[in-house]
Amino acid sequence: NFDIITVNFVRNTDKLGFSIDTKSTDVGDSREVHHHYINLLRAEAITLSRGQIKRGDELLEVNGKKLYGLQAEEVLYILRGLPPSIQLVVARRIGGVRALTMFPTPTFI
């Protein structure tokens, strides 16, 4: 079970202040669906979003653009090109955070 949360904020730097972790799910017929999760958060991301985004949230949409299923490179391109005014739509697992892989050197966007 998941809650769907919409977060609106205006960033004041060129970075969003979080890193993402992409996981792929095999759906058969040699096809994969890609899921993008917020992995690490810097203090500025928590402050700008008023604490509404959390580690483990799945990014579904940003400024009306669907991210679910896109390749990681496409998602990074979209996130890096966002204007200052941002709307994120995320899914949060009810009752717990999904286990994420910690990469040695995360890339913050």
C-alpha positions as CSV (number, residue, x, y, z in Angstrom):
1,N,0.0,0.0,0.0
2,F,1.2,3.5,-0.9
3,D,0.3,7.1,-0.2
4,I,0.6,9.4,-3.2
5,I,2.0,12.8,-2.2
6,T,2.3,16.0,-4.2
7,V,5.0,18.4,-3.1
8,N,5.4,21.9,-4.4
9,F,8.5,24.0,-3.7
10,V,10.8,26.6,-5.3
11,R,14.4,25.9,-5.2
12,N,17.0,28.6,-4.7
13,T,20.1,26.8,-6.0
14,D,20.8,24.9,-9.2
15,K,20.6,21.6,-7.3
16,L,17.6,19.7,-6.0
17,G,19.5,18.3,-3.1
18,F,18.8,14.6,-3.4
19,S,20.2,11.6,-5.2
20,I,18.1,8.9,-6.8
21,D,18.4,5.1,-6.9
22,T,16.9,3.3,-9.9
23,K,15.6,-0.2,-9.7
24,S,14.4,-2.3,-12.6
25,T,11.6,-4.8,-12.5
26,D,11.3,-7.6,-15.1
27,V,7.8,-7.6,-16.5
28,G,8.3,-10.4,-19.0
29,D,8.9,-10.5,-22.8
30,S,12.4,-9.1,-22.2
31,R,10.9,-5.8,-20.9
32,E,11.8,-3.9,-17.7
33,V,10.0,-1.2,-15.8
34,H,12.2,1.3,-14.1
35,H,11.4,2.8,-10.7
36,H,13.3,5.9,-9.3
37,Y,13.6,6.3,-5.6
38,I,14.9,9.3,-3.5
39,N,18.0,7.9,-1.9
40,L,20.0,10.6,0.0
41,L,18.6,14.0,1.0
42,R,20.7,17.0,1.8
43,A,19.4,19.5,4.4
44,E,18.3,22.1,1.7
45,A,16.0,19.5,0.0
46,I,14.3,18.7,3.3
47,T,13.9,22.4,4.1
48,L,12.6,23.4,0.7
49,S,10.1,20.6,0.6
50,R,9.1,21.3,4.3
51,G,10.0,17.8,5.1
52,Q,7.5,16.3,2.7
53,I,10.0,14.2,0.7
54,K,11.7,11.3,2.3
55,R,14.3,8.7,1.6
56,G,12.6,5.8,-0.2
57,D,9.9,7.9,-1.9
58,E,9.3,6.8,-5.5
59,L,9.4,9.6,-8.0
60,L,6.3,9.3,-10.2
61,E,6.1,12.7,-11.8
62,V,7.8,16.1,-11.9
63,N,6.1,19.2,-13.3
64,G,3.5,17.0,-15.0
65,K,6.1,14.8,-16.7
66,K,5.8,11.1,-15.9
67,L,9.0,9.5,-14.7
68,Y,7.8,6.0,-14.0
69,G,9.3,3.6,-16.5
70,L,11.9,6.0,-17.9
71,Q,15.5,5.1,-18.1
72,A,17.7,6.6,-15.3
73,E,19.5,8.8,-17.8
74,E,16.2,10.3,-19.0
75,V,15.1,11.0,-15.5
76,L,18.4,12.7,-14.6
77,Y,18.2,14.8,-17.8
78,I,14.6,15.9,-16.9
79,L,15.5,16.7,-13.2
80,R,18.6,18.7,-14.1
81,G,16.6,20.8,-16.6
82,L,13.8,21.8,-14.2
83,P,12.9,25.5,-13.6
84,P,13.0,26.9,-10.1
85,S,9.3,26.1,-9.4
86,I,8.9,22.4,-8.9
87,Q,6.0,20.0,-8.3
88,L,7.0,16.4,-7.4
89,V,4.5,13.5,-7.2
90,V,5.9,10.6,-5.1
91,A,4.6,7.3,-3.8
92,R,5.4,6.4,-0.2
93,R,5.1,2.9,1.1
94,I,2.7,2.9,4.1
95,G,4.3,1.4,7.2
96,G,7.9,1.6,6.2
97,V,10.7,2.6,3.9
98,R,11.9,0.4,1.0
99,A,15.4,-0.8,1.4
100,L,17.8,1.1,-0.9
101,T,21.2,0.4,-2.2
102,M,23.8,2.9,-0.9
103,F,26.2,3.8,-3.7
104,P,29.7,4.8,-2.6
105,T,29.6,8.2,-4.2
106,P,26.0,9.4,-4.8
107,T,25.4,12.0,-7.5
108,F,23.2,14.7,-6.1
109,I,20.8,16.5,-8.5
